[in-house]
Amino acid sequence: MNVFVKLAEGFTGIISAGGENLMGLITGILPNLLILLTCINAIITLVGEDRVMNFSKKLTRFRLLRYTLLPVISLFFLTNPMCYTMGRFVEEDQKPAFIDACFSFAHPITGLFPHGNAGELFVWTGIAAGITKLGYSTMPLAVRYLLAGVIVIFIRGNATEFLTKKIMAKNKGGAAK
């Protein structure tokens, strides 16, 4: 009987922890996300969507900027998860690659700019605690992590764009037959 009681208590504990987590999201990140979304849309409206689109098209015309600068700027200024909204300014066949670049950069940014992906900060703080305990500075690691992240997002962005275009062309050709 004690086994069933312990299982029931454990199950109830999991449900309670899930409820606490949900309330934390509702009272924490959700209002921030809604305000940030409203703010970004207001700025785009004030500047003019055509101007923002033209600037973004000029910026994303170059692969190097599309899969390095845009994801870095998006994560730095808009943070995770709002950074993905910048994908609306890239061409349709480039959106999966842009999102992949943002996903891939969400961790490397936390070493130097913890606000970029605060939800996953525990990964960086765990690593940093070990480095600090050894008596080393975390800054060289953070810089290397950031630079490696930029290289990785450039490679992943290009690979994903290539694969996306291949699949889209295959599906377009297959649908016509």
C-alpha positions in Angstrom: 0.0 0.0 0.0 2.9 2.4 0.8 4.2 2.0 -2.7 0.9 3.2 -4.2 0.8 6.1 -1.8 4.4 7.1 -2.8 3.5 6.8 -6.5 0.4 9.0 -6.0 2.4 11.6 -4.0 5.1 11.6 -6.7 2.6 12.0 -9.5 0.8 14.8 -7.6 4.2 16.4 -7.0 5.0 16.3 -10.7 1.6 17.9 -11.6 2.2 20.6 -8.9 5.7 21.4 -10.2 4.3 21.6 -13.8 1.6 24.0 -12.5 4.2 26.2 -10.8 6.3 26.2 -13.9 3.3 27.3 -16.0 2.4 30.1 -13.5 6.0 31.2 -13.7 5.8 31.4 -17.5 2.4 33.2 -17.4 3.6 35.8 -14.8 7.2 36.0 -16.1 8.1 35.5 -19.7 4.7 35.7 -21.3 4.0 39.4 -20.4 7.5 40.3 -21.5 7.1 38.5 -24.7 3.8 40.2 -25.4 5.2 43.7 -24.6 8.3 43.0 -26.7 6.2 41.8 -29.6 4.0 44.9 -29.4 7.0 47.1 -29.1 8.7 45.6 -32.2 5.6 45.8 -34.2 5.1 49.4 -33.2 8.7 50.2 -34.2 8.2 48.5 -37.5 5.0 50.4 -38.0 6.6 53.8 -37.1 9.7 53.2 -39.3 7.5 51.7 -42.0 7.3 48.1 -43.0 8.5 48.8 -46.5 11.7 50.5 -45.1 12.3 47.6 -42.7 11.7 45.1 -45.5 14.0 46.9 -47.9 16.8 47.1 -45.3 16.3 43.5 -44.4 16.3 42.4 -48.1 19.6 44.4 -48.6 21.1 42.8 -45.5 19.9 39.3 -46.2 21.0 39.4 -49.8 24.5 38.3 -48.7 24.7 34.8 -47.2 27.4 35.9 -44.8 25.2 38.5 -43.2 22.0 36.5 -43.5 23.4 33.6 -41.4 25.7 35.5 -39.1 24.8 39.2 -38.5 21.0 38.8 -38.6 20.7 35.9 -36.1 23.3 37.6 -33.8 21.5 40.9 -33.9 18.1 39.2 -33.5 19.2 37.2 -30.4 21.1 40.1 -28.9 18.3 42.7 -29.2 15.1 40.6 -29.3 16.4 37.5 -27.2 15.0 34.0 -27.3 12.1 33.4 -28.4 11.3 36.8 -29.9 14.4 36.6 -32.2 12.6 34.2 -34.6 10.2 36.9 -35.6 13.0 38.4 -37.7 12.5 35.4 -40.0 9.6 37.3 -41.6 12.1 39.5 -43.4 13.9 36.7 -45.2 12.7 35.0 -48.4 10.4 32.0 -47.9 13.0 29.4 -49.0 15.5 31.0 -46.5 13.3 30.9 -43.4 14.1 27.4 -42.3 17.8 28.2 -42.5 17.4 31.5 -40.6 15.5 29.7 -37.8 18.2 27.0 -37.7 20.9 29.6 -37.4 18.9 31.3 -34.5 18.4 27.9 -32.8 22.1 27.1 -33.1 23.2 30.5 -31.7 20.8 30.5 -28.7 23.4 28.8 -26.5 26.7 30.4 -27.6 25.4 33.9 -26.9 24.8 33.2 -23.2 28.5 33.3 -22.3 28.9 37.0 -23.1 25.3 38.1 -23.3 23.2 36.1 -20.8 20.0 38.1 -21.6 20.0 36.6 -25.1 18.8 33.2 -23.9 18.2 33.5 -20.2 16.1 30.3 -20.1 19.1 28.2 -20.9 21.6 30.2 -18.7 22.0 27.2 -16.4 24.1 25.4 -19.0 26.6 28.3 -19.2 26.6 28.8 -15.4 27.3 25.2 -14.8 30.3 25.3 -17.2 31.4 28.7 -15.8 31.3 27.4 -12.2 33.7 24.6 -13.1 36.1 27.0 -14.9 36.0 29.4 -12.0 36.6 26.7 -9.5 39.7 25.8 -11.4 40.8 29.4 -11.0 40.5 30.4 -14.6 38.6 33.4 -16.1 35.5 32.4 -18.0 35.9 35.3 -20.5 38.3 33.5 -23.0 35.9 30.6 -23.1 32.9 32.9 -23.6 34.6 34.6 -26.5 35.6 31.3 -28.1 32.1 30.0 -27.6 30.6 33.0 -29.3 33.0 32.9 -32.2 32.5 29.2 -32.7 28.8 29.8 -32.6 29.0 32.3 -35.4 31.0 29.9 -37.5 28.5 27.1 -36.8 25.4 29.2 -37.6 27.0 30.3 -40.9 27.7 26.6 -41.8 24.3 25.4 -40.6 22.4 28.3 -42.3 24.0 27.5 -45.6 23.5 23.8 -45.3 19.9 24.2 -44.3 19.2 26.6 -47.1 20.8 24.3 -49.7 18.7 21.3 -48.4 15.5 23.4 -48.2 15.9 24.6 -51.9 16.7 21.0 -53.0 13.5 19.7 -51.2 11.4 22.5 -52.5 12.6 21.9 -56.1 12.0 18.2 -55.8 8.5 18.8 -54.4 7.7 21.3 -57.1 8.8 18.9 -59.8 7.0 16.0 -58.2 3.8 17.9 -57.9 3.8 18.8 -61.6 4.1 15.2 -62.8 
